[in-house]
Amino acid sequence: MQTFIAVIEKCPDTGLYVGYVPNFPGAHTQAESLDELHVNLQEVIAMLLEDGEPILETEFVGTQAVVHTFNIVIQTAVVPLSLSMPDAVFRPSCCVRLRKILI
């Protein structure tokens, strides 16, 4: 008995589960359920093994979660509503606050 590791993804366009064995040419299939996908993977692997043992160039080790955090910087600027008034007082009643969010 041999064990192969399969990667399983769900296609957002079709809603089908897609499974493949990394670095095993031709070892891929799809199905509507995970149970059906498992059976399909067994069948395709058995069929490919009829041609002989695959020569795997790499070994699947596993997956790793990578977390990316977003740094949000908020810049605030005060702009007078009427720039034509040279003596405009910068009060909330005559100003607009602009915020620019940088990601």
Secondary structure as UniProt FT lines:
FT   STRAND          7..10
FT   TURN            12..14
FT   STRAND          17..20
FT   TURN            22..23
FT   TURN            25..26
FT   STRAND          28..31
FT   HELIX           34..49
FT   TURN            50..51
FT   STRAND          73..80
FT   TURN            83..84
FT   TURN            86..87
FT   HELIX           92..94
FT   STRAND          95..102
//
